[in-house]
Amino acid sequence: MNWNKRPGRGCAGQKARGPRRGSPPQLGRAPPGGAAGRRGQRSRSAGLARPGPRRGRSALLAGRTQGHGRDGARRRGPVRPPRGPGLRDLDLSPPGAEAEGGPAGPGPLPAGRPEQAARPRKPRGLHLRLTSSDNRPREDSWLKSLFVRKVDPRKDAHSNLLAKKETSSLYKLQFHNVKPECLDAYNKICQEVLPKVHEDKHYPCTLVGTWNTWYGEQDQAVHLWRYEGGYPALTEVMNKLRENQEFVEFRKARSNMLLSRKNQLLLEFSFWNEPVPRSGPNIYELRSYQLRPGTMIEWGNYWARAIRFRQDSNEAVGGFFSQIGQLYMVHHLWAYKDLQIREDIRNAAWHKHGWEELVYYTVPLIQEMESRIMIPLKTSPLQ
């Protein structure tokens, strides 16, 4: 007995093949075993197998496309090409139409296809797209609210809203980049001439402070002036200094020592301290913030509350915002005994409730920021 043969399989365990598709049924013989035999038996019982050449897979698929079934027999009825959803497939009935006359189904089906009459076509994908298009303006407005900041209309300039109204003082901040080999000579002539202008009663101006940069941009001198009376006082001082021969000689000597210079005209925030002379020794930090255009009002609103967290050690000297020069610039001037006390005071602010929230909302308003640690000259009113 050959043990390699099993029922329904050929020699050596190979699967026995049934009759070829399309060949005439062999009468008088039992159907072979396996799936092929069962397929052949169903074909004979249905009477669908007809003699014909063997068809490949590509030919069989082509036959289905042209309206043929799996067995190659042509279906009855016209062959309709596939089409996408038309207007009659869309549910354009007003709300409540289903309650009155039932759901609106597709149009009449062609004759010869009764098996699909009870199964209306529902264009689900297209219906979802129409629904989402109705909500698109709402989604766009919600997304725009995340990225587009709404600016409240103002009927007055932010300088009038943020500056002190009690005084009309105007500040001038000067930055002089000095040649490294001329820094000592520059400091010497500044300490000789600038206090004279400060003490002269004919000049409506005051020297608030004069410093050299210690950490930050090196070989730099910083001067802060206050003009009591605003722009008219500034014009008056400039006209008088042009006639001051000593000051004219000072400017000529100073110009030979400088690499570059720039200045800004500032106003003082109404909620900041008034910069007044103080004894030393102290180090001063000038923190400069370049704000995004249109955010000065927001900055002022937040810092009107934030300044309360920085008054315990009397470190706040003055806060200013630019009017002429580099615009949307904010300068905060702080005084500390040394760098370690500066770090301790700044770290202590984070333990106060509300400080972290104010920092969180003011950081997105900043485009660029810079910190300078400065040492006052001997003739500076802020020591």
C-alpha positions in Angstrom: 0.0 0.0 0.0 1.4 3.4 -1.0 1.4 5.5 2.2 2.2 8.7 0.3 -1.3 8.9 -1.1 -4.2 10.4 0.8 -7.8 10.8 -0.1 -8.3 13.7 -2.5 -4.6 14.1 -3.3 -2.4 12.8 -6.0 0.9 10.9 -5.8 3.4 12.1 -3.3 0.8 14.1 -1.4 0.2 16.5 -4.2 -3.3 18.0 -4.4 -5.4 16.4 -7.1 -6.6 18.7 -9.8 -10.3 18.7 -10.7 -11.7 19.1 -14.2 -10.7 22.1 -16.1 -13.0 25.1 -16.0 -15.3 25.1 -18.9 -14.8 21.4 -19.8 -17.8 19.1 -20.1 -18.8 17.2 -17.0 -17.6 13.5 -16.9 -20.7 11.4 -16.2 -20.5 8.1 -14.4 -17.6 9.1 -12.2 -17.5 10.3 -8.7 -16.3 13.9 -8.2 -12.7 14.2 -7.2 -11.9 15.2 -3.7 -10.7 18.7 -2.5 -12.0 22.2 -3.2 -11.7 21.8 -6.9 -14.0 18.8 -6.9 -16.5 20.7 -4.8 -16.4 23.7 -7.1 -17.0 21.4 -10.1 -19.9 19.7 -8.3 -21.6 23.0 -7.6 -21.1 24.1 -11.2 -22.6 20.9 -12.6 -25.6 21.1 -10.2 -26.3 24.7 -11.3 -25.9 23.8 -15.0 -23.6 26.7 -15.6 -20.5 25.0 -16.8 -20.2 25.1 -20.5 -17.4 23.8 -22.8 -15.0 26.4 -23.9 -11.3 27.4 -23.9 -9.6 27.9 -20.6 -9.6 31.5 -19.6 -6.8 33.2 -17.7 -7.1 35.6 -14.8 -6.7 38.8 -16.9 -9.4 37.5 -19.3 -11.7 36.7 -16.4 -11.3 40.2 -14.9 -11.9 41.7 -18.3 -15.1 39.7 -18.6 -16.3 41.0 -15.2 -15.7 44.6 -16.4 -17.8 44.0 -19.5 -20.8 42.7 -17.5 -19.8 39.0 -17.1 -20.1 37.1 -13.9 -17.6 34.8 -12.3 -18.6 32.0 -14.6 -18.3 34.1 -17.7 -22.1 34.3 -18.3 -23.4 37.7 -19.4 -25.8 39.3 -17.0 -29.2 40.5 -18.0 -30.1 44.1 -18.3 -28.1 47.1 -19.6 -24.5 47.7 -18.3 -24.2 51.1 -16.8 -20.8 52.7 -16.5 -19.7 53.6 -12.9 -20.5 57.2 -12.0 -19.9 59.5 -9.1 -22.6 61.0 -6.9 -24.8 63.3 -8.8 -27.2 66.0 -7.6 -29.9 63.6 -7.1 -27.7 61.7 -4.6 -27.4 64.8 -2.4 -29.7 65.3 0.5 -30.6 68.9 -0.1 -34.0 68.8 1.5 -34.7 71.4 4.3 -34.6 70.3 8.0 -37.8 68.5 8.9 -38.4 67.1 5.5 -37.9 63.5 6.7 -40.6 63.9 9.4 -43.1 65.1 6.8 -42.5 62.9 3.8 -39.7 60.6 4.7 -36.1 60.6 3.8 -35.3 61.7 0.3 -33.8 58.8 -1.5 -32.1 58.6 -4.9 -33.9 58.7 -8.2 -35.6 55.7 -9.9 -33.3 52.7 -10.7 -33.2 51.3 -14.2 -35.3 48.3 -15.1 -33.8 44.9 -14.7 -32.1 45.6 -11.3 -34.9 44.9 -8.8 -32.5 43.5 -6.3 -31.1 47.0 -5.5 -34.5 48.8 -5.3 -34.8 48.5 -1.5 -31.2 49.6 -0.9 -31.0 53.4 -1.5 -27.6 54.8 -2.1 -26.2 57.2 0.6 -23.3 59.5 -0.5 -21.8 59.4 3.0 -18.4 60.9 2.0 -19.9 63.8 0.1 -22.4 64.4 2.8 -19.6 64.7 5.4 -17.7 67.1 3.2 -20.8 69.4 2.9 -21.3 69.3 6.7 -17.7 70.2 7.4 -17.8 73.0 4.9 -20.6 74.6 6.9 -18.5 74.6 10.0 -15.3 75.8 8.3 -15.8 79.5 9.1 -16.3 78.7 12.7 -13.2 76.5 12.8 -11.2 79.3 11.0 -12.3 81.9 13.5 -11.3 79.6 16.4 -7.9 78.9 14.9 -7.4 82.6 14.2 -8.2 83.4 17.8 -5.1 81.3 18.8 -2.6 83.0 16.6 -4.0 86.5 15.8 -3.9 88.9 18.7 -6.7 91.4 18.8 -5.7 95.0 19.4 -8.2 97.2 21.1 -8.8 100.5 19.3 -7.2 103.4 21.1 -8.3 107.1 20.9 -5.0 108.3 22.4 -1.3 107.7 21.9 0.3 105.1 24.3 2.7 107.8 25.4 -0.2 109.7 26.9 -1.6 106.6 28.5 1.6 105.3 30.0 3.7 108.3 30.8 3.6 110.3 34.0 1.2 113.2 33.8 2.4 115.0 36.9 5.7 115.9 35.2 6.6 116.6 31.5 10.1 115.3 31.9 11.9 113.9 28.8 14.9 111.6 29.1 17.8 111.1 26.8 19.8 107.9 26.9 23.3 108.0 25.2 25.5 105.0 24.2 29.1 105.8 23.3 31.4 103.0 22.1 34.9 104.2 23.0 38.2 103.1 21.5 39.7 100.7 24.1 42.9 102.7 24.4 40.9 106.0 25.0 38.5 104.8 27.7 40.4 106.4 30.6 40.9 109.7 28.7 37.2 109.7 27.8 36.1 109.2 31.4 38.4 112.0 32.6 37.0 114.7 30.3 33.4 113.5 31.0 33.9 113.9 34.7 35.3 117.4 34.2 32.7 118.8 31.8 29.4 117.0 32.4 28.9 118.0 36.1 29.3 121.7 35.1 26.3 121.4 32.7 24.4 119.5 35.4 25.0 122.1 38.1 24.4 125.2 35.9 20.9 126.6 36.6 20.7 128.1 33.1 20.3 124.6 31.6 17.0 123.0 32.3 18.5 119.5 32.4 19.8 117.1 35.0 22.4 114.3 34.7 20.7 111.3 36.2 23.7 108.9 35.9 26.8 108.1 33.9 28.4 104.6 33.7 30.9 102.3 32.1 29.6 98.9 30.9 31.2 96.1 32.9 29.4 93.1 31.5 27.8 93.4 28.1 29.2 95.5 25.2 32.7 96.3 26.3 34.4 99.8 26.3 31.0 101.5 26.3 29.8 104.6 28.2 26.2 105.2 29.1 24.7 108.6 30.0 21.1 109.3 31.1 19.9 112.9 31.1 16.5 114.4 32.2 15.0 117.5 30.7 12.4 119.2 32.9 9.9 120.7 30.5 9.9 118.1 27.6 10.9 119.0 24.1 11.1 122.7 24.6 13.7 122.2 27.4 15.7 119.9 25.1 15.7 122.5 22.3 16.8 125.2 24.8 19.7 123.2 26.1 20.9 122.3 22.7 20.9 125.9 21.6 22.8 127.1 24.7 25.4 124.3 24.4 26.2 125.4 20.9 27.3 128.7 22.3 29.3 127.2 25.1 32.9 127.2 23.9 34.1 124.8 26.6 31.4 122.3 25.6 32.3 122.7 21.9 35.9 121.9 22.6 34.8 118.9 24.7 32.8 117.5 21.8 35.7 117.8 19.4 38.1 116.0 21.8 35.4 113.3 22.5 34.8 112.7 18.8 38.4 111.5 18.4 37.9 108.9 21.1 34.7 107.3 19.8 34.0 104.4 17.5 30.2 105.0 17.3 27.4 106.5 19.3 23.6 106.6 19.4 20.9 108.0 21.6 17.2 107.7 22.3 14.6 110.0 23.6 12.5 108.4 26.3 9.5 108.9 28.5 9.1 107.5 32.0 6.4 104.9 32.9 3.9 106.3 35.3 4.0 103.3 37.6 7.8 103.2 38.0 9.9 104.9 40.6 11.4 108.4 40.0 15.2 108.0 39.5 16.7 110.0 42.3 20.3 110.2 43.5 21.4 107.3 45.8 24.6 106.5 47.7 26.8 103.6 46.9 28.6 101.5 46.2 26.1 99.8 43.8 26.2 98.1 40.5 23.5 98.9 38.0 21.7 96.7 35.5 20.1 98.2 32.4 17.7 95.7 30.8 16.6 96.7 27.3 13.6 95.0 25.6 12.7 95.3 22.0 8.9 94.8 21.9 6.7 93.8 19.0 5.0 96.8 17.4 1.6 97.5 19.0 2.3 95.7 22.3 3.4 98.7 24.5 0.0 99.0 26.1 0.0 95.3 27.1 3.5 95.6 28.4 2.5 98.6 30.6 -0.6 96.8 31.9 1.4 93.8 33.0 4.3 95.7 34.5 2.1 98.0 36.5 1.3 94.9 38.5 4.8 93.2 38.2 6.7 96.2 39.7 5.0 95.5 43.1 7.0 92.3 43.3 10.3 94.1 42.9 10.1 96.8 45.6 11.3 94.9 48.7 15.0 95.7 48.4 14.6 99.1 46.7 16.3 97.8 43.6 13.9 99.5 41.1 15.5 102.8 39.8 13.5 103.7 36.7 11.5 102.4 33.8 11.4 104.1 30.4 10.0 103.6 26.9 11.4 105.2 23.7 9.8 108.0 21.7 12.6 108.8 19.2 15.3 106.6 18.0 14.8 102.8 18.1 11.1 102.5 18.7 9.2 100.1 20.9 12.2 100.0 23.2 11.8 99.6 26.9 14.6 100.1 29.5 14.5 99.0 33.1 17.2 100.3 35.4 18.0 98.3 38.6 20.5 98.8 41.4 22.2 96.0 43.4 25.0 95.8 46.0 26.7 93.1 44.0 26.0 90.3 41.6 25.2 87.7 44.3 22.5 90.0 45.8 21.2 90.5 42.3 20.7 86.8 41.8 19.1 86.3 45.3 16.6 89.1 44.7 15.7 87.8 41.3 15.2 84.3 42.5 13.1 85.5 45.4 10.6 87.0 43.0 9.8 83.6 41.7 8.5 82.5 45.1 5.9 85.2 45.1 2.4 84.3 43.9 1.6 86.0 40.6 5.1 86.7 39.4 5.3 83.7 37.1 2.0 84.5 35.5 3.1 88.0 34.6 6.4 86.7 33.2 4.4 84.1 31.2 2.3 86.8 29.5 5.1 89.4 28.9 7.7 87.1 27.3 5.6 86.7 24.0 5.6 90.5 23.6 9.5 90.6 23.4 11.4 90.4 20.1 14.9 90.9 21.5 16.4 91.7 24.9 19.7 92.7 26.3 21.3 93.1 29.8 24.2 95.4 30.8 25.9 95.5 34.1 27.3 99.0 34.6 29.7 100.7 37.1 29.0 104.3 37.9 31.6 107.0 37.4 32.7 109.0 40.4 30.7 112.0 39.4 27.5 110.1 38.7 24.5 111.1 40.9 23.5 107.4 41.0 26.3 105.7 43.0 
